[in-house]
């Protein structure tokens, strides 16, 4: 599926600035997707179905934003509504970007590369909404050659595992609003059934490891930094000490 070229220019004659953010100029990229949501006609609450659909669209945009987070700049993915179909609620969403650097606007190769990156990234990562850090890292490793194919002088690298975990958690939360109803994401690479996953806190890749021994009123924190390893111990008498590998702090 290929997105249609669309550019929207703000109407400054109305004096209404409330929708200016929605009317920022966008650059279309390849990679239209469809969201298909089952509902019971005449029974399902309109607000529940449409509100859940909006949350799901926002979470998909968030996943695109995470996939582009390592490219630098302020690229802002946005879904463009191409069509709405019923029986099941089916939303056809073109992919577009805001805040595209001037040097990329007239570069069709760059826009084609970004579109392919977003399609392949979503197709791989949405397969498993419960993926843990090692599984996400493996998927990003598989996407790494595509990042290196950037039509710039310097190849790009994949985003952090933590950013993808956070984005997938948002997709899980949005998907959970539909309960056991079927929810499908259709891409040019195939269909992805988003299975129902109860909402849960993200298991983020830890920046720190915490240990607590409550029965002895003692708490130990081990905080890892790139250049040093600090260990802080706090006892029940509120006296604490911090020391690094290089000596006492």
TORTOR-529479 format. One line per 10 residues: number of its first residue (from 1); their letters; for each residue x, y, z of N, C-alpha, C. Coordinates in Angstrom, 3 decimals, padded with zeros to 6 digits. Example, Ala and Ser with C-alpha at 12.3 -4.5 7.8 and 13.67 -1.06 7.14 Angstrom:
REM residues 2
1> as> 013.190 -005.690 007.800 012.300 -004.500 007.800 013.200 -003.300 007.800; 012.850 -002.250 007.080 013.670 -001.060 007.140 012.900 000.030 007.870
REM end
This chain:
REM residues 249
1> xxxxxxxxxx> 000.849 -001.195 000.000 000.000 000.000 000.000 000.879 001.236 000.000; 000.505 002.210 -000.762 001.330 003.396 -000.932 000.545 004.631 -000.505; 001.190 005.477 000.280 000.510 006.679 000.762 000.393 007.706 -000.341; -000.722 008.451 -000.333 -000.897 009.521 -001.288 -000.145 010.760 -000.829; 000.419 011.498 -001.797 001.144 012.717 -001.473 000.161 013.791 -001.038; 000.348 014.304 000.185 -000.531 015.358 000.667 000.287 016.371 001.445; 000.030 017.631 001.189 000.655 018.693 001.951 -000.426 019.651 002.389; -000.481 019.936 003.680 -001.505 020.802 004.232 -000.862 022.086 004.712; -001.419 023.215 004.328 -000.902 024.521 004.717 -001.875 025.200 005.656; -001.399 025.773 006.780 -002.305 026.418 007.717 -003.072 027.563 007.078
11> xxxxxxxxxx> -004.339 027.720 007.490 -005.161 028.825 007.028 -005.014 029.967 008.030; -004.188 030.957 007.715 -003.902 032.028 008.663 -004.939 033.127 008.602; -005.923 032.989 007.708 -006.924 034.055 007.579 -008.026 033.928 008.609; -008.151 032.740 009.249 -009.246 032.529 010.185 -008.938 033.074 011.564; -007.665 033.238 011.878 -007.275 033.701 013.201 -007.448 032.639 014.263; -007.734 031.409 013.870 -007.917 030.324 014.831 -006.631 029.524 014.916; -005.964 029.585 016.089 -004.687 028.899 016.239 -004.829 027.552 016.935; -006.067 027.175 017.304 -006.233 025.969 018.078 -005.838 024.726 017.303; -006.033 024.724 015.987 -005.736 023.533 015.195 -004.463 023.676 014.379; -003.653 024.673 014.711 -002.436 024.890 013.928 -001.513 023.687 013.965
21> xxxxxxxxxx> -001.436 023.021 015.140 -000.537 021.882 015.260 -000.960 020.752 014.333; -002.277 020.570 014.160 -002.765 019.526 013.273 -002.544 019.870 011.806; -002.354 021.180 011.495 -002.278 021.604 010.110 -000.850 021.882 009.656; 000.136 021.482 010.463 001.511 021.661 010.047 001.764 020.890 008.753; 002.641 021.425 007.912 002.966 020.764 006.660 003.514 019.367 006.925; 003.024 018.387 006.192 003.481 017.012 006.348 004.083 016.521 005.043; 004.999 015.562 005.163 005.600 014.909 004.016 005.191 013.443 004.048; 004.464 013.011 003.015 003.990 011.632 002.967 005.139 010.675 002.694; 005.072 009.509 003.317 006.032 008.440 003.054 005.235 007.176 002.741; 005.905 006.196 002.165 005.228 004.959 001.813 004.881 004.168 003.075
31> xxxxxxxxxx> 003.852 003.329 002.964 003.556 002.438 004.074 002.196 002.625 004.695; 001.134 002.639 003.905 -000.217 002.712 004.452 -000.518 001.449 005.255; -001.210 001.616 006.371 -001.629 000.477 007.168 -003.138 000.560 007.394; -003.730 -000.532 007.836 -005.148 -000.558 008.173 -005.310 -001.143 009.569; -006.177 -000.533 010.354 -006.557 -001.073 011.652 -007.978 -001.608 011.540; -008.179 -002.862 011.874 -009.498 -003.497 011.773 -009.931 -003.904 013.175; -011.062 -003.361 013.631 -011.545 -003.582 014.988 -012.962 -004.150 014.921; -013.143 -005.318 015.475 -014.485 -005.921 015.513 -015.332 -005.237 016.583; -016.619 -005.060 016.282 -017.556 -004.533 017.260 -018.935 -005.101 016.945; -019.854 -005.013 017.902 -021.211 -005.536 017.710 -022.118 -004.376 017.327
41> xxxxxxxxxx> -022.557 -004.359 016.072 -023.412 -003.273 015.594 -024.695 -003.200 016.408; -025.052 -001.997 016.827 -026.269 -001.798 017.594 -026.128 -002.067 019.074; -024.930 -002.549 019.501 -024.721 -002.850 020.915 -023.480 -002.163 021.486; -022.394 -002.145 020.722 -021.149 -001.581 021.243 -021.283 -000.078 021.445; -020.717 000.421 022.541 -020.727 001.853 022.810 -019.853 002.581 021.798; -020.420 003.601 021.165 -019.665 004.359 020.162 -018.411 004.973 020.773; -018.531 005.536 021.982 -017.383 006.169 022.622 -016.298 005.143 022.944; -016.708 003.936 023.358 -015.718 002.908 023.659 -014.953 002.494 022.401; -015.690 002.261 021.313 -015.051 001.798 020.079 -014.172 002.897 019.475; -014.741 004.100 019.327 -013.988 005.183 018.684 -012.869 005.693 019.585
51> xxxxxxxxxx> -013.125 005.756 020.901 -012.064 006.174 021.818 -010.914 005.189 021.829; -011.246 003.895 021.808 -010.197 002.888 021.744 -009.424 002.950 020.443; -010.138 003.215 019.343 -009.466 003.329 018.043 -008.494 004.503 018.042; -008.892 005.641 018.627 -008.002 006.792 018.700 -006.757 006.478 019.527; -006.959 005.781 020.653 -005.824 005.409 021.491 -004.876 004.478 020.740; -005.444 003.558 019.949 -004.614 002.624 019.189 -003.824 003.359 018.109; -004.457 004.313 017.417 -003.749 005.106 016.405 -002.605 005.880 017.056; -002.867 006.497 018.202 -001.820 007.245 018.893 -000.673 006.346 019.309; -000.985 005.129 019.746 000.081 004.218 020.164 000.907 003.740 018.977; 000.271 003.544 017.817 001.009 003.168 016.605 001.929 004.314 016.188
61> xxxxxxxxxx> 001.428 005.554 016.260 002.290 006.705 015.989 003.463 006.726 016.959; 003.205 006.368 018.223 004.274 006.340 019.217 005.332 005.303 018.887; 004.916 004.147 018.357 005.875 003.126 017.948 006.712 003.634 016.780; 006.072 004.305 015.812 006.829 004.914 014.709 007.831 005.928 015.247; 007.402 006.727 016.233 008.285 007.741 016.812 009.505 007.077 017.471; 009.279 005.947 018.147 010.389 005.233 018.765 011.344 004.678 017.705; 010.781 004.159 016.596 011.622 003.614 015.525 012.502 004.687 014.888; 012.018 005.942 014.905 012.777 007.042 014.294 013.611 007.822 015.309; 013.537 007.441 016.579 014.178 008.246 017.620 015.690 008.296 017.503; 016.290 007.307 016.852 017.750 007.293 016.727 018.240 008.050 015.500
71> xxxxxxxxxx> 017.320 008.628 014.717 017.734 009.333 013.496 018.124 010.777 013.756; 017.861 011.260 014.966 018.177 012.653 015.265 017.095 013.581 014.753; 017.228 014.858 015.060 016.243 015.835 014.614 014.944 015.708 015.384; 013.867 016.240 014.809 012.575 016.252 015.485 011.495 015.611 014.623; 011.828 014.541 013.918 010.854 013.872 013.068 009.632 013.464 013.875; 008.460 013.801 013.368 007.214 013.538 014.093 006.264 012.742 013.204; 006.163 011.420 013.429 005.242 010.609 012.624 003.791 010.984 012.919; 002.951 010.920 011.908 001.530 011.228 012.087 000.727 010.352 011.138; -000.423 009.876 011.618 -001.318 009.076 010.778 -002.272 009.994 010.027; -002.423 009.763 008.722 -003.357 010.505 007.873 -004.516 009.573 007.532
81> xxxxxxxxxx> -005.732 009.974 007.873 -006.899 009.117 007.635 -007.262 009.135 006.156; -007.113 007.988 005.495 -007.453 007.863 004.082 -008.891 007.394 003.872; -009.375 006.545 004.770 -010.715 005.994 004.577 -011.178 005.326 005.860; -012.491 005.241 006.040 -013.103 004.502 007.137 -014.136 003.564 006.536; -014.066 002.285 006.856 -015.021 001.297 006.366 -015.709 000.653 007.553; -016.906 000.104 007.332 -017.617 -000.516 008.441 -017.923 -001.972 008.144; -018.688 -002.575 008.955 -018.933 -004.006 009.222 -018.061 -004.305 010.427; -016.764 -004.411 010.220 -015.812 -004.150 011.287 -015.371 -002.712 011.062; -014.910 -002.044 012.111 -014.378 -000.693 011.935 -012.993 -000.813 011.332; -012.843 -000.314 010.114 -011.562 -000.405 009.418 -011.080 000.996 009.078
91> xxxxxxxxxx> -009.916 001.358 009.618 -009.321 002.663 009.369 -008.106 002.491 008.465; -008.098 003.167 007.317 -006.937 003.154 006.426 -006.103 004.385 006.730; -004.868 004.154 007.161 -004.016 005.236 007.647 -002.756 005.345 006.795; -002.596 006.484 006.137 -001.346 006.763 005.427 -000.326 007.241 006.442; 000.947 007.087 006.105 002.011 007.510 006.998 002.589 008.822 006.496; 002.831 009.739 007.406 003.403 011.035 007.045 004.295 011.505 008.184; 005.147 012.486 007.880 006.080 013.027 008.868 005.978 014.539 008.901; 006.098 015.092 010.095 006.246 016.527 010.250 007.686 016.831 010.626; 008.067 018.096 010.484 009.391 018.584 010.883 010.518 017.862 010.144; 010.294 017.608 008.859 011.319 016.957 008.047 012.384 017.988 007.668
101> xxxxxxxxxx> 013.672 017.681 007.877 014.733 018.617 007.490 014.658 018.964 006.010; 015.028 020.191 005.682 014.933 020.668 004.304 015.678 019.774 003.315; 016.839 019.247 003.758 017.639 018.462 002.821 016.986 017.131 002.461; 015.967 016.708 003.225 015.310 015.438 002.942 013.987 015.597 002.201; 013.417 016.806 002.208 012.086 017.011 001.643 012.034 016.630 000.163; 013.069 016.975 -000.579 013.083 016.711 -002.016 013.866 015.453 -002.369; 014.121 014.627 -001.375 014.885 013.398 -001.614 013.944 012.199 -001.572; 013.482 011.719 -002.724 012.531 010.590 -002.728 013.136 009.319 -002.146; 014.443 009.143 -002.295 015.087 007.952 -001.748 014.997 007.933 -000.226; 015.162 009.105 000.395 015.094 009.175 001.858 013.682 008.855 002.349
111> xxxxxxxxxx> 012.678 009.435 001.695 011.300 009.191 002.113 010.905 007.728 001.877; 011.389 007.139 000.811 011.108 005.731 000.552 011.766 004.857 001.618; 012.989 005.220 002.010 013.702 004.462 003.039 012.986 004.554 004.382; 012.545 005.737 004.772 011.836 005.910 006.035 010.534 005.111 006.030; 009.797 005.169 004.916 008.551 004.413 004.821 008.777 002.924 004.986; 009.808 002.404 004.328 010.128 000.981 004.440 010.553 000.630 005.856; 011.322 001.513 006.490 011.769 001.289 007.865 010.579 001.184 008.820; 009.609 002.083 008.668 008.451 002.073 009.558 007.578 000.848 009.341; 007.389 000.454 008.085 006.567 -000.722 007.794 007.218 -001.977 008.374; 008.490 -002.176 008.070 009.170 -003.386 008.528 009.321 -003.392 010.050
121> xxxxxxxxxx> 009.602 -002.214 010.624 009.742 -002.132 012.073 008.449 -002.494 012.785; 007.326 -001.896 012.359 006.036 -002.214 012.979 005.679 -003.684 012.772; 005.919 -004.191 011.559 005.540 -005.569 011.264 006.284 -006.545 012.168; 007.534 -006.294 012.473 008.306 -007.184 013.338 007.904 -007.010 014.802; 007.791 -005.766 015.248 007.621 -005.515 016.676 006.203 -005.758 017.172; 005.199 -005.585 016.307 003.815 -005.811 016.735 003.451 -007.289 016.814; 004.345 -008.166 016.337 004.077 -009.598 016.396 003.982 -010.092 017.835; 004.693 -009.425 018.748 004.733 -009.884 020.133 004.686 -008.683 021.068; 003.493 -008.342 021.538 003.347 -007.179 022.410 003.930 -007.426 023.798; 004.192 -008.683 024.134 004.750 -009.013 025.445 006.248 -009.292 025.378
131> xxxxxxxxxx> 006.893 -008.906 024.304 008.320 -009.183 024.145 009.127 -008.564 025.276; 010.077 -009.331 025.810 010.961 -008.793 026.843 012.165 -008.132 026.189; 013.056 -007.597 027.011 014.193 -006.845 026.486 015.063 -007.660 025.523; 015.432 -008.912 025.857 016.257 -009.688 024.907 015.544 -009.923 023.562; 014.227 -010.169 023.603 013.491 -010.403 022.357 013.440 -009.138 021.508; 013.228 -007.985 022.146 013.212 -006.717 021.408 014.590 -006.421 020.836; 015.607 -006.689 021.629 016.976 -006.458 021.151 017.273 -007.294 019.911; 016.770 -008.534 019.897 016.970 -009.399 018.728 016.259 -008.839 017.504; 015.047 -008.295 017.688 014.315 -007.711 016.559 015.039 -006.467 016.034; 015.531 -005.635 016.941 016.269 -004.437 016.514 017.562 -004.823 015.802
141> xxxxxxxxxx> 018.178 -005.909 016.238 019.381 -006.390 015.558 019.049 -006.812 014.132; 017.881 -007.430 013.956 017.455 -007.837 012.613 017.162 -006.626 011.734; 016.741 -005.516 012.356 016.442 -004.291 011.600 017.693 -003.450 011.342; 018.777 -003.772 012.001 019.985 -002.944 011.912 020.481 -002.730 010.482; 020.502 -003.769 009.617 020.944 -003.525 008.233 020.096 -002.481 007.521; 018.799 -002.434 007.828 017.935 -001.442 007.188 018.299 -000.031 007.655; 018.602 000.131 008.934 019.054 001.434 009.427 020.353 001.853 008.748; 021.233 000.886 008.511 022.513 001.189 007.868 022.351 001.587 006.404; 021.202 001.276 005.815 020.961 001.612 004.410 020.453 003.043 004.224; 020.480 003.831 005.271 020.044 005.230 005.170 020.754 005.929 004.022
151> xxxxxxxxxx> 020.021 006.643 003.152 020.641 007.328 002.007 021.347 008.615 002.424; 021.990 008.587 003.569 022.792 009.710 004.035 024.247 009.293 003.997; 025.129 010.230 004.272 026.554 009.910 004.233 026.923 008.918 005.328; 026.230 009.008 006.467 026.521 008.136 007.593 025.296 007.277 007.880; 025.485 005.963 007.947 024.377 005.076 008.250 023.866 005.289 009.667; 022.603 004.995 009.881 021.984 005.182 011.189 021.985 003.868 011.974; 021.644 003.946 013.242 021.568 002.772 014.099 020.171 002.664 014.698; 019.771 001.473 015.142 018.437 001.292 015.722 018.279 002.077 017.027; 017.028 002.273 017.469 016.767 002.984 018.720 017.086 002.102 019.923; 016.898 002.646 021.114 017.162 001.894 022.334 016.053 000.876 022.592
161> xxxxxxxxxx> 016.405 -000.183 023.295 015.422 -001.194 023.683 014.345 -000.567 024.566; 014.757 000.303 025.497 013.803 000.904 026.429 012.735 001.726 025.711; 013.132 002.463 024.653 012.154 003.285 023.930 011.115 002.410 023.234; 011.543 001.266 022.702 010.609 000.345 022.058 009.711 -000.321 023.098; 010.263 -000.677 024.252 009.448 -001.274 025.312 008.330 -000.335 025.740; 008.668 000.940 025.903 007.663 001.923 026.305 006.581 002.052 025.239; 006.977 002.078 023.966 006.015 002.201 022.866 005.097 000.983 022.807; 005.645 -000.216 022.983 004.826 -001.428 022.947 003.883 -001.489 024.147; 004.313 -000.969 025.288 003.423 -000.894 026.438 002.210 -000.024 026.127; 002.422 001.093 025.422 001.300 001.958 025.033 000.355 001.236 024.082
171> xxxxxxxxxx> 000.919 000.438 023.162 000.069 -000.344 022.257 -000.739 -001.362 023.059; -000.100 -002.025 024.031 -000.821 -002.991 024.867 -001.977 -002.334 025.607; -001.724 -001.155 026.181 -002.768 -000.461 026.928 -003.938 -000.086 026.027; -003.621 000.388 024.802 -004.681 000.739 023.855 -005.441 -000.506 023.413; -004.709 -001.574 023.117 -005.346 -002.823 022.683 -006.246 -003.390 023.777; -005.841 -003.251 025.031 -006.601 -003.820 026.147 -007.999 -003.220 026.267; -008.206 -002.022 025.718 -009.517 -001.383 025.801 -010.586 -002.163 025.039; -010.179 -003.017 024.105 -011.138 -003.775 023.297 -011.412 -005.163 023.864; -010.783 -005.497 024.990 -011.031 -006.793 025.606 -010.749 -007.943 024.653; -011.701 -008.855 024.549 -011.502 -010.040 023.712 -011.935 -009.841 022.263
181> xxxxxxxxxx> -012.343 -008.616 021.899 -012.691 -008.350 020.495 -011.452 -008.466 019.613; -011.655 -008.887 018.378 -010.539 -009.033 017.449 -010.028 -007.676 016.995; -008.719 -007.521 017.012 -008.069 -006.307 016.524 -006.942 -006.733 015.589; -006.945 -006.166 014.384 -006.010 -006.578 013.341 -005.286 -005.356 012.785; -003.970 -005.506 012.559 -003.190 -004.491 011.849 -002.784 -005.085 010.509; -003.164 -004.421 009.431 -002.835 -004.899 008.094 -001.758 -004.022 007.474; -000.688 -004.644 007.005 000.379 -003.930 006.312 000.647 -004.632 004.987; 001.482 -004.029 004.177 001.816 -004.638 002.889 002.613 -005.925 003.071; 003.129 -006.166 004.273 003.885 -007.387 004.547 003.007 -008.494 005.113; 001.748 -008.178 005.410 000.847 -009.186 005.949 000.027 -008.649 007.107
191> xxxxxxxxxx> -000.882 -009.480 007.611 -001.767 -009.097 008.711 -001.176 -009.524 010.040; -001.422 -008.707 011.058 -000.946 -008.994 012.410 -002.140 -008.929 013.353; -002.467 -010.048 013.991 -003.543 -010.071 014.975 -002.975 -009.631 016.318; -003.523 -008.543 016.859 -003.090 -008.072 018.172 -003.922 -008.796 019.226; -003.357 -009.818 019.816 -004.076 -010.581 020.819 -004.291 -009.777 022.092; -005.329 -010.157 022.835 -005.636 -009.451 024.077 -004.564 -009.749 025.113; -003.961 -008.691 025.649 -002.959 -008.807 026.702 -003.400 -007.912 027.843; -003.635 -008.456 029.042 -004.020 -007.602 030.167 -003.000 -006.508 030.385; -003.475 -005.302 030.687 -002.573 -004.172 030.915 -001.651 -004.485 032.078; -000.372 -004.146 031.910 000.601 -004.386 032.953 001.719 -003.355 032.839
201> xxxxxxxxxx> 002.455 -003.205 033.924 003.569 -002.254 033.923 004.671 -002.770 033.022; 005.368 -001.885 032.286 006.440 -002.315 031.392 007.622 -002.861 032.158; 008.214 -003.939 031.617 009.423 -004.503 032.204 010.615 -003.870 031.516; 010.897 -002.611 031.879 011.920 -001.853 031.185 013.310 -002.376 031.506; 014.215 -002.256 030.539 015.601 -002.602 030.762 016.117 -001.738 031.900; 016.544 -002.320 033.011 016.860 -001.510 034.193 018.103 -000.674 034.011; 018.002 000.581 034.429 019.179 001.445 034.523 019.797 001.265 035.894; 019.047 000.680 036.809 019.549 000.438 038.153 018.927 -000.838 038.688; 019.629 -001.503 039.580 019.144 -002.715 040.215 018.933 -002.409 041.683; 017.729 -002.675 042.180 017.423 -002.352 043.577 017.216 -003.633 044.371
211> xxxxxxxxxx> 017.787 -003.687 045.557 017.594 -004.808 046.452 017.053 -004.269 047.763; 016.051 -004.915 048.334 015.519 -004.461 049.609 015.323 -005.633 050.548; 015.654 -005.428 051.800 015.449 -006.429 052.843 014.619 -005.748 053.912; 013.291 -005.857 053.793 012.422 -005.072 054.652 012.403 -005.584 056.084; 012.577 -006.900 056.277 012.486 -007.423 057.633 013.664 -006.992 058.507; 014.750 -006.507 057.883 015.893 -006.024 058.640 016.031 -004.514 058.544; 014.990 -003.864 057.981 014.993 -002.412 057.833 016.252 -001.929 057.130; 016.641 -002.644 056.109 017.850 -002.284 055.383 017.553 -002.282 053.893; 018.080 -001.298 053.198 017.865 -001.187 051.755 019.204 -000.984 051.075; 019.442 -001.708 050.019 020.707 -001.604 049.288 020.397 -001.257 047.830
221> xxxxxxxxxx> 021.055 -000.247 047.298 020.876 000.168 045.910 022.193 000.037 045.182; 022.148 -000.600 044.025 023.325 -000.667 043.158 022.977 000.049 041.870; 023.637 001.164 041.600 023.322 001.989 040.447 024.469 001.902 039.458; 024.125 001.576 038.220 025.146 001.386 037.187 025.218 002.603 036.282; 026.421 003.131 036.117 026.665 004.240 035.209 027.666 003.769 034.158; 027.723 004.444 033.012 028.645 004.006 031.957 030.107 003.999 032.391; 030.547 004.978 033.212 031.964 005.145 033.510 032.336 004.733 034.923; 031.389 004.415 035.772 031.724 004.077 037.146 030.648 003.181 037.730; 030.963 002.577 038.838 030.014 001.708 039.521 029.942 002.175 040.965; 028.816 002.750 041.328 028.626 003.244 042.681 027.771 002.259 043.462
231> xxxxxxxxxx> 028.063 002.147 044.717 027.231 001.340 045.590 026.866 002.188 046.801; 025.577 002.288 047.068 025.112 003.067 048.202 024.358 002.152 049.152; 024.668 002.270 050.406 023.994 001.472 051.419 023.376 002.385 052.452; 022.093 002.174 052.721 021.390 002.978 053.714 020.863 002.061 054.805; 021.276 002.303 056.059 020.842 001.490 057.175 019.683 002.153 057.897; 019.121 001.429 058.828 017.922 001.906 059.503 018.171 003.148 060.346; 019.452 003.430 060.679 019.723 004.633 061.464 019.876 005.868 060.580; 019.497 005.739 059.252 019.497 006.842 058.297 020.892 007.311 057.926; 021.952 006.611 058.392 023.292 006.958 057.954 023.601 006.191 056.679; 024.151 006.846 055.704 024.440 006.187 054.446 025.865 006.403 054.009
241> xxxxxxxxx> 026.345 005.568 053.114 027.687 005.737 052.566 027.643 005.395 051.101; 028.420 006.119 050.303 028.531 005.852 048.865 030.003 005.748 048.545; 030.350 004.757 047.776 031.754 004.617 047.375 031.811 004.088 045.960; 032.812 004.472 045.223 033.011 003.993 043.865 034.175 003.028 043.856; 034.443 002.476 042.691 035.571 001.565 042.592 036.886 002.293 042.841; 036.847 003.625 042.680 038.066 004.389 042.872 038.295 004.783 044.312; 037.349 004.500 045.214 037.547 004.857 046.610 036.304 005.434 047.183; 036.371 005.943 048.409 035.214 006.473 049.090 034.822 007.796 048.511; 033.477 008.066 048.526 032.971 009.320 047.997 032.829 010.314 049.133
REM end
